[in-house]
Amino acid sequence: PRSTLFPYTTLFRSPALPPFWAMGFHSTVPADSLDTIRTAVYKFKTDKVPLDGVWLSIPYMKNYATFSLNDKLAGLGDYVKQTLHAAGDTKRIVMTLFAGLSNDTTAVKPKHPNNSNGSNGSNNSYSSDRKRFANVNNYDYTKYAMRLARENGALINSKNQTFVAQTWSNKTVFPNWGSQVGRDVWQQGLQDLYGKVSYDGVQLVMNEPA
């Protein structure tokens, strides 16, 4: 029912109802390898603990890069189809995603993943040296950040250059959610990831600029 004191739903509309499965029993499972995921899910079964939703923690990513899978999860897609989504099983899988998109191929996890203020953006920005960043196109997980920068779909710093932050994946670019390019890149990344793993939901974390 709408409030007579403050018509919140009149202004912003009613919130979407969550899917029924989202109200079940959920657990984040270690996701550094396929064997680790298998073992965790199997233990729920043998211990007779209900499990409706399997949430993969960030180690499933390759070098902590959004929309990527680490090399030890090559068979994850088949596992999801044959086990979690098998006939008679109702388990759902949720992927954790970073809002920031990696443009770093070194992928050395920083000890303290804190956001920078972009003050040194001139040293890392795409606009200052786009050719240098173009050389890493062979890295699948950097292509999203590349497109954001080249097509003006990324957040910019005070110098009107692509904002480059420091997060778990080291150098990181953030989508401008208000731009069509930002939305297109995000949709493409979701589709690419779904092509690898038929996930049921996503969890968005580390959206600091917002």
Secondary structure, DSSP 4 states (H G I P E B T S, - for coil): ---SS--HHHHH-PPPPPPGGGGS-EEEE--SSHHHHHHHHHHHHHTT----EEEEPGGGSSTT-TT---GGGTTHHHHIIIIITSTT---EEEEEEESSEE--SS-PPPSS-----STTHHHH-TTT-HHHHHTTTTSGGGHHHHHHHHTT-B-B-TTSSB-EEEETTEEEE-B-TTSHHHHHHHHHHHHHHHHH---SEEEEE--TT-
